[in-house]
Amino acid sequence: MAEGALRGRYGKQAMNETAEAVDPHLHGRRRFIFFICAIALFMASVDSTIVATALPKIGSSLHARLNWLGWTITIYSLGQVVMLPIAGRISDQIGRKQLFVTCVLVFTLASVACGLSTNIYMLVPLRLLQSMGGGGFLPSASGIVSDHFGRDRDRALGLFSSIFPMGSVAGPIFGGLITQYWNWRGIFFVNLPIGLALAYLIMRYIPATQRSASRAFDGLGIALLAATIVSVMLAITDLGELNSSLASPSVYLPGLIGIAFGSVFLRHLRRCEYPIISPSLLYGRGFGALNCINVMFGGAGFGFGALVPLYAENRYRISESSAGTVLSAQAIGMVIVAFAASMLIRRTGYRRPMTIGFLFVALSLIMLSIGARGISAYWWLLLFSMLTGLGLGSIAPAANNATLQLAPTQVAEITGLRGMFRQSGSILSISITTAILARSKNPGIVQSHIFWVLAIILLFAALLSSQVSDTTSDSIEIVATRIGDD
C-alpha cells in the first residue's frame, strides 16, 4: 500500500496512539481492560481442572459411576473445542463486547445450575453449557485487547499465553480447598459473584465494538462443524477407556461419522458465500503449516503436561501430592518465559523462539524419559518439567502472533481456530496415551517410550517452524497499527 494511502487510512489510529502517549488515563484504561479480559480467561481456565479434586465427593453425592464422572472433565474440553472457532466469527458479526458479556452470563448461570445438579445426568450437559460460555472468552477477549492496544497488541496478546497455565494449575488447588472447607457444589457457586462482577465491568468499562458488515448467518456451517468435532472427539475420548480399541464400535463408528461430517463441512465452506470459517484460514497460504504446528503444540507440548504427574507415580512411586507439584513447576517456568518472550517478540521475530522452544521441550522430554541421574527422581522430574515450561513459554507468544500477522483483521476468528487445534491435539495425545498405558504391564516404562515419540513430533514441529514467515520489528508494528484501526 502506498505511503499516502497508509497515512490516510491509519491516520486516526496514529492520532489515537499519540493522544495515548500524552494522556496517561487512556494508557491506564487499556490496562484495566486487559485486566478484565485476563480475569475472564483465568476463570475459564480454572474451571477446566477445578473439578478434578472434587470427583470422589461428586461421585458419592450423586451416586455416579466412574465413567460418567470422567465426562464432567471431558465434556468441558469438548464444549470449548466446538465453541472456540464458532465464537470467533460470531464476535465479528454481533460485536466483541456483546459476545463477551453474553458468554460471561451463560458461563455464570450454567455454573450455578451445575452446583444445583441433583444427578450426574444433569451435571454433564450443564458442564457442556458452562464450557461453551467459557469457550467464547478467548476469541472475544483477544479481539477486545487487540482493538485497544494498537501497536502493542503483540505484547498484550503474548501475555495471554501465561494466563491459561496459571489457571489450570490453580484449579485443582482451589477445588481441593473449596471441597475440603465447604462442599463440591461450592466450586461452581464461587463463579456467581465473580461472573456478575465481570459482567458489570464489561458493560461499564469496555466500549462497544463495531460489527462487521452484515452477512448471512451460517447456521448449517455451525451445525456441520459441531457434528464433526463432537463425533471425532467422542471417538478419541472413548479410545482412552480400558475396554476400548480401534476395532471397538464405540470408537470407529463416531470416527467414521466425524469424517463424513467433516467432508461435507469442507465442501460447504467452498460453496457458502459467507461460511462460518473462511477456507483460507484452514489451509490458505501459511495457515496450513501453522494449524499443523498448533495441533502438535497442543498434543506434544501441552498434552504431555497432564501426564507428567502420572509418570511420576507410575515409574517412581512418588506420592500424588508431590507429583502435582511437578506440574506446577512446568507452569511456573512457562509463565516466567512467556512474559519475557512477549516483551522481546519485536526483536526476536516469530521463527526463532518457536524453533528454539520446540527443540528445548523435545530435549527435556528425552531427559525425562532417560530417568534420574545423580539426583533424586523427584528433583529430576521437577527440573526438567520446569525446563519444558521454559520452552513452552518461548513458543506460545510467537505462535500466537505468527498466525495473526497473516490476517490481522480477523483476530477473533483466528484465535478461536488456534484454540480449537491446540485443544484437539491435547485431547488426542492424552486419550491415545491413556489407552496405551491401560493395556501395558509396566506403565512407567511405556510412558517413557511415549515421551520419545512426543519428542520426535516436536522435532518435526521445530522443522516446520523454521519455515514460518518471520517478521521484523517494523512489520510487527505496522500490522499492530492496522489491527488497532480496523
Secondary structure, 3 states (H helix, E strand, C coil): CCHHHHHHHHHHHHHHHHHHHHCHHHHHHHHHHHHHHHHHHHHHHHHHHCCHHHHHHHHHHHCCCHHHHHHHHHHHHHHHHHHHHHHHHHHHHHCHHHHHHHHHHHHHHHHHHHHCCCCHHHHHHHHHHHHHHHHCHHHHHHHHHHHHHHHHHHHHHHHHHHHHHHHHHHHHHHHHHHHHHCCCCHHHHCHHHHHHHHHHHHHHHCCCCCCCCCCCCCHHHHHHHHHHHHHHHHHHHHHCCCCCCCCCHHHHHHHHHHHHHHHHHHHHHHHCCCCCCCHHHHHCCCHHHHHHHHHHHHHHHHHHHHHHHHHHHHHHCCCHHHHHHHHHHHHHHHHHHHHHHHHHHHHHCCHHHHHHHHHHHHHHHHHHHHCCCCCCHHHHHHHHHHHHHHHHHHHHHHHHHHHHCCCCCCHHHHHHHHHHHHHHHHHHHHHHHHHHHHCCCCHHHHHHHHHHHHHHHHHHHHHHHCCCCCCCHHHHHHHHHHHHHC
